[in-house]
């Protein structure tokens, strides 16, 4: 999985915004001002993609895939990190998990924020 593919996928999600956090050396993706994804590196510089995930699903994914671990520098219950340099996590699953993270965060936004994002989609 490469950074450019993930970046393009995240930005095609409606209302997604992007920034780069210099202190973390991480690319971050937001919906409604709330982060749903981050690409950076672990302590050794190994590239990781960190995404929000429903807790039961997060545990199941960690058990099923060697390349999926608890969220690096994030809440270990609600976030998973995916090593971007392993082949055991298929890109279609990564895209599904990005969408899942986006939807979880979008669902926690206020109704007003959700409506503003949805209205912008229809214009």
N, C-alpha and C positions, 0 to 999 in steps of 0.2 A: 504494500500500500504506500502510495507516495503523497507527499505533502500537498502538491498542486491539485490532485484529484479530490482530496478531502476538503481543501480550501474552496474549490469550485462547488462541491456538493453543498457545503454549509451555506455559501452565499446565495444559492438558488432557493433556499427555504425562505418563504415570504416573510419580510420584516426583519430578516437577519442583519445584524451589523457586526463589524469586525474592528478589532484594534490589536495593537501589539504592546504588550506590557514589558518595557525594557528591563525593569528590575527582575522579572521572572524569566526573561528571554522566552516569552510565550506568545503565540498567536491565540487570541480569544474571540469567541463567537457568542453573540448575545441576541436575545429576543426581548423587547420591551425593557431594555436596560439590565436584564438579568442574564448571567452567563450560563450557557448550556454546553459549551465545549471549549477545550483548550488543547493546543498542540505545543509541546515543549520537550524538555528532556528530564530524565531522572538525574540523580546525583552524579552518575558516571557519564552523563551526556547522551545516554541511550534515548532515542526518540519515542515519545509516548503521546497518545491521544487520550484525553480524559473527558468522560461523558457522564452525565447524570443518568441514573438507572433506578427503576423500581427495585426495592431491596431484595425481594425473593428472586426475581430474575437476575439481579446482579450476582447473587451467590451461585445460582445455577450456571451462569456463564463462566465464573471463575473456576468452577469444578470441571466444566466441559472443555475449556481452552487454556492451554499453557500460556498463551500470549495475553490473557486477560487477568489483571490483578486488581486488588483494592485500589481505590483512587489515590494517586500519588499526590501528596500534600493536600488532600481533600477529605471530606467526611467519608469514612470507610464503609458506612452503611449505604449511602445514597450515590456514591460515585465509583466508577470503574475506570481503570486506565488500560489501554491496549498498546502493547509494544508494537511499534510500526515496522520493526525489522524482522518480524516473524511471519511465517507463511501459514500458520494453522488457523488464522482468523480470516475467512473469505471476505472480499470487498463488499459483497452484497449484504453480509451480516453487519459490517461496519456501517454501511449506509443506513441499514435498518436501525442500528443503535443510535446513530446521529439523529434520525427522525424521532425515535423514542425520547431521547433527551430533550429535543426541541419541544415536543408535545408536552412532556412533563413540566417544563419550565413555563411554557405558554399557558398551561392549565392553572398555574399558580398566580398568574398575573391578575390584577383587578379586572372586573368586567369592563370597566371603562377603557383600560389599556388594551384589552383584547379587541374591543370594538374599534378602537383607533387603528389598530394593526389591520383588522379585517376590512375596514373602510378604505384604507390606503391601498389594499389589494384590489379593490373594485374600481379604483380611479385610473 
